[in-house]
Amino acid sequence: MKVYVLSLEGAKERQDRICAQLTEAGVEFELFLGVDGRKGFHPLFNKYNENKRLEIKGEPLLPGQLGCFASHYLLWQRCSEKGEPCIILEDDAKLDLVRFKEFVALSGDLPGQYECVRLFRNKSRIRRSILVDVVDNFEFRKYLKGHMSTTGYYITPEGASKYLDSAKQWVLPVDIYMDQFWNNKVECYGVEPPCLTNDEGFESLIGYLPKGKKEKRSVLVRLRRERYLLRNNVRRFFWNARFILGNF
């Protein structure tokens, strides 16, 4: 099972920490240097539709968010082209060494339905899930809402291709884009117990604006945002209902 560690050039402390964990676990890996959007333009940024982003959210994506999307996109391309499943870890992942090694060992034999599996605890306020299967020491669960992060996940070439096909225009941060399973058609699976979390000792490299410095949304933007959220909530509800009716 190929394990990629997604990092940025110059992030030595992050790289040293995650590489030391993987080495201790006895897991082979490859360091993949992603796109640092804060350092300039990348051709993949042409996929960003700022007009649509402003229409539904009232604020643009930050350069760091674009770089993060581009970095995962490039790894999806690699997974799809190689035709082999892989595990993608961000460099601030904090591993449960025993559980992660166990997951790596079993991941080569996972059924094809698991096109993407998050390896960390769901960060949504509503963490409702449905038990789908038990494999060794892991429960595989279908989550009714997305995980709200990209810290670490298993992905198949089929899942990667679906993400690529539906990412023709970028409007959302990559984690929220992945969470919209009703749009990208990649089901939202996770494992319990989780194999990893994010290391809170590191600050985000995205470069988020402090809340007090964000521009206040106009009434029109807030109405558009609420309409957008309502439409997606409805679509998520019917997707989940079809999953439940088709599987139980």
C-alpha positions as CSV (number, residue, x, y, z in Angstrom):
1,M,0.0,0.0,0.0
2,K,1.5,3.3,-1.1
3,V,1.6,5.9,1.6
4,Y,2.1,9.6,0.5
5,V,3.0,12.3,3.0
6,L,1.8,15.6,1.7
7,S,3.9,18.5,2.7
8,L,5.3,21.9,1.5
9,E,8.8,22.8,0.7
10,G,10.6,24.1,3.8
11,A,8.2,22.5,6.4
12,K,11.1,20.6,7.9
13,E,9.7,20.3,11.5
14,R,6.4,18.9,10.2
15,Q,8.2,16.5,7.8
16,D,10.6,15.3,10.5
17,R,7.8,14.5,12.9
18,I,5.5,12.6,10.6
19,C,8.4,10.8,9.0
20,A,9.7,9.7,12.4
21,Q,6.2,8.3,13.2
22,L,6.0,6.3,10.0
23,T,9.5,5.0,10.4
24,E,8.7,3.9,13.9
25,A,5.6,2.1,12.7
26,G,7.7,0.3,10.0
27,V,5.5,1.8,7.2
28,E,7.1,2.7,3.9
29,F,6.1,6.1,2.5
30,E,6.9,8.8,0.0
31,L,7.2,12.5,0.7
32,F,5.1,14.5,-1.8
33,L,5.8,18.2,-2.0
34,G,2.5,20.0,-2.8
35,V,1.6,23.4,-4.0
36,D,2.1,26.4,-1.7
37,G,-0.5,28.8,-2.9
38,R,1.0,31.6,-0.8
39,K,4.0,31.6,-3.0
40,G,2.4,32.4,-6.4
41,F,0.2,31.1,-9.2
42,H,-0.1,27.5,-10.2
43,P,-1.8,26.4,-13.5
44,L,-4.4,24.4,-11.6
45,F,-5.7,27.6,-10.0
46,N,-7.4,28.2,-13.4
47,K,-10.0,25.8,-12.1
48,Y,-11.0,28.3,-9.4
49,N,-14.3,30.0,-10.1
50,E,-14.1,33.1,-8.0
51,N,-17.4,34.6,-9.2
52,K,-19.3,31.6,-8.2
53,R,-17.5,31.4,-4.9
54,L,-18.4,35.0,-4.1
55,E,-22.0,34.4,-5.1
56,I,-22.6,31.6,-2.7
57,K,-20.1,32.5,0.1
58,G,-19.4,36.2,-0.2
59,E,-15.6,35.7,0.3
60,P,-12.9,34.3,-1.9
61,L,-10.8,31.2,-1.3
62,L,-7.5,32.0,0.2
63,P,-4.2,31.3,-1.7
64,G,-3.4,28.6,0.9
65,Q,-6.7,27.0,0.3
66,L,-6.1,26.9,-3.4
67,G,-2.7,25.4,-2.8
68,C,-4.2,22.7,-0.6
69,F,-6.8,21.8,-3.2
70,A,-4.2,21.6,-5.9
71,S,-1.9,19.4,-3.8
72,H,-4.6,16.8,-3.1
73,Y,-5.8,17.1,-6.8
74,L,-2.2,16.2,-7.9
75,L,-2.2,13.1,-5.7
76,W,-5.6,12.1,-7.0
77,Q,-4.2,12.3,-10.5
78,R,-1.3,10.1,-9.4
79,C,-3.5,7.5,-7.8
80,S,-5.8,7.4,-10.9
81,E,-2.9,7.1,-13.3
82,K,-1.1,4.4,-11.3
83,G,-4.3,2.4,-11.0
84,E,-3.5,1.5,-7.3
85,P,-5.1,2.5,-4.0
86,C,-3.0,4.7,-1.7
87,I,-3.1,6.4,1.6
88,I,-2.7,10.2,1.7
89,L,-1.5,11.8,4.9
90,E,-1.0,15.5,5.6
91,D,2.2,16.4,7.4
92,D,0.4,17.4,10.6
93,A,-1.0,13.9,11.1
94,K,-0.5,12.4,14.5
95,L,-0.7,8.6,14.2
96,D,-1.9,5.9,16.5
97,L,1.0,3.7,15.4
98,V,-0.6,0.4,16.2
99,R,-3.9,1.1,14.6
100,F,-2.4,2.8,11.5
101,K,-0.1,-0.1,10.9
102,E,-3.1,-2.5,11.2
103,F,-5.1,-0.5,8.7
104,V,-2.2,-0.4,6.2
105,A,-2.0,-4.2,6.5
106,L,-5.7,-4.8,5.8
107,S,-6.2,-2.0,3.2
108,G,-4.9,-4.0,0.3
109,D,-7.9,-6.3,0.5
110,L,-10.7,-3.8,1.1
111,P,-13.9,-4.3,-1.0
112,G,-14.3,-1.9,-4.0
113,Q,-17.2,-0.1,-2.4
114,Y,-14.7,1.7,-0.1
115,E,-13.5,4.3,-2.6
116,C,-12.4,6.7,0.1
117,V,-12.1,6.1,3.8
118,R,-11.3,8.8,6.3
119,L,-8.8,7.6,9.0
120,F,-9.6,10.3,11.6
121,R,-12.5,11.0,13.8
122,N,-15.4,12.9,12.1
123,K,-15.2,16.6,13.1
124,S,-18.8,17.5,12.3
125,R,-21.1,18.6,15.1
126,I,-23.5,15.8,14.0
127,R,-21.5,12.6,13.8
128,R,-24.3,10.2,13.0
129,S,-23.1,7.1,11.2
130,I,-24.2,3.6,10.1
131,L,-22.2,0.5,10.7
132,V,-21.5,-1.1,7.4
133,D,-18.9,-3.8,8.2
134,V,-16.3,-5.0,10.7
135,V,-12.9,-5.8,9.3
136,D,-10.4,-7.1,11.9
137,N,-10.4,-4.5,14.6
138,F,-12.1,-1.7,12.7
139,E,-15.7,-0.7,12.2
140,F,-16.3,0.7,8.7
141,R,-19.0,3.3,9.0
142,K,-21.0,5.3,6.5
143,Y,-21.3,8.9,7.8
144,L,-24.3,11.0,7.2
145,K,-22.2,14.2,7.2
146,G,-18.6,14.7,6.0
147,H,-15.5,14.7,8.2
148,M,-14.5,18.4,7.6
149,S,-10.8,17.7,7.2
150,T,-8.3,16.0,4.9
151,T,-5.7,14.9,7.6
152,G,-5.5,11.3,6.3
153,Y,-7.5,9.0,4.1
154,Y,-7.4,5.9,2.0
155,I,-8.4,6.3,-1.6
156,T,-8.9,4.0,-4.7
157,P,-8.3,4.9,-8.3
158,E,-12.0,4.9,-8.8
159,G,-12.6,7.3,-6.0
160,A,-9.8,9.5,-7.2
161,S,-11.2,9.6,-10.7
162,K,-14.6,10.6,-9.4
163,Y,-13.1,13.5,-7.4
164,L,-11.2,14.6,-10.5
165,D,-14.2,14.4,-12.8
166,S,-16.4,16.5,-10.5
167,A,-13.7,19.1,-9.7
168,K,-13.8,20.9,-13.0
169,Q,-14.6,24.2,-11.1
170,W,-13.2,24.9,-7.6
171,V,-15.6,26.8,-5.4
172,L,-15.0,25.1,-2.0
173,P,-12.0,24.2,0.1
174,V,-10.9,20.7,-0.7
175,D,-12.1,19.2,2.6
176,I,-15.6,20.6,2.1
177,Y,-15.5,19.6,-1.5
178,M,-14.7,16.0,-0.5
179,D,-17.5,16.1,2.1
180,Q,-20.1,16.7,-0.6
181,F,-20.5,13.1,-1.5
182,W,-23.9,13.7,-3.1
183,N,-22.2,15.8,-5.7
184,N,-18.9,14.0,-6.2
185,K,-20.5,10.5,-5.9
186,V,-17.7,9.2,-3.5
187,E,-19.5,7.8,-0.5
188,C,-18.5,9.1,2.9
189,Y,-16.8,6.2,4.9
190,G,-14.7,6.3,8.0
191,V,-13.2,3.9,10.5
192,E,-13.7,3.4,14.3
193,P,-11.5,3.5,16.2
194,P,-9.7,6.2,14.2
195,C,-6.0,5.7,13.2
196,L,-4.9,9.3,13.5
197,T,-5.7,12.9,14.4
198,N,-4.1,16.2,13.6
199,D,-1.2,17.4,15.7
200,E,-2.5,20.6,17.4
201,G,1.1,21.6,18.1
202,F,1.2,22.9,14.5
203,E,-0.6,26.0,13.2
204,S,-2.4,25.8,9.9
205,L,-0.4,26.8,6.9
206,I,-3.6,27.9,5.1
207,G,-3.3,31.5,6.5
208,Y,-6.9,32.0,7.6
209,L,-8.1,35.6,8.3
210,P,-9.0,36.4,11.9
211,K,-12.8,36.5,12.3
212,G,-12.7,40.1,13.2
213,K,-11.1,41.1,9.9
214,K,-13.6,39.4,7.7
215,E,-15.9,41.6,5.7
216,K,-19.5,41.5,6.8
217,R,-21.7,39.7,4.4
218,S,-24.5,41.6,2.7
219,V,-28.1,40.6,3.0
220,L,-28.1,39.3,-0.6
221,V,-25.0,37.2,0.0
222,R,-26.5,35.8,3.2
223,L,-29.7,34.8,1.4
224,R,-27.7,33.2,-1.4
225,R,-25.6,31.3,1.1
226,E,-28.7,30.1,3.0
227,R,-30.3,29.0,-0.3
228,Y,-27.1,27.1,-1.3
229,L,-26.9,25.4,2.1
230,L,-30.6,24.4,2.0
231,R,-30.2,22.9,-1.5
232,N,-27.2,20.9,-0.4
233,N,-28.9,19.7,2.8
234,V,-31.8,18.4,0.7
235,R,-29.5,16.6,-1.7
236,R,-27.6,15.1,1.2
237,F,-30.8,13.9,2.8
238,F,-32.0,12.1,-0.3
239,W,-28.6,10.6,-1.0
240,N,-28.4,9.2,2.6
241,A,-32.0,7.9,2.3
242,R,-31.1,6.0,-0.9
243,F,-28.1,4.5,0.8
244,I,-30.1,3.3,3.8
245,L,-32.9,1.9,1.6
246,G,-30.5,0.2,-0.7
247,N,-28.4,-1.4,2.0
248,F,-30.7,-2.2,5.0
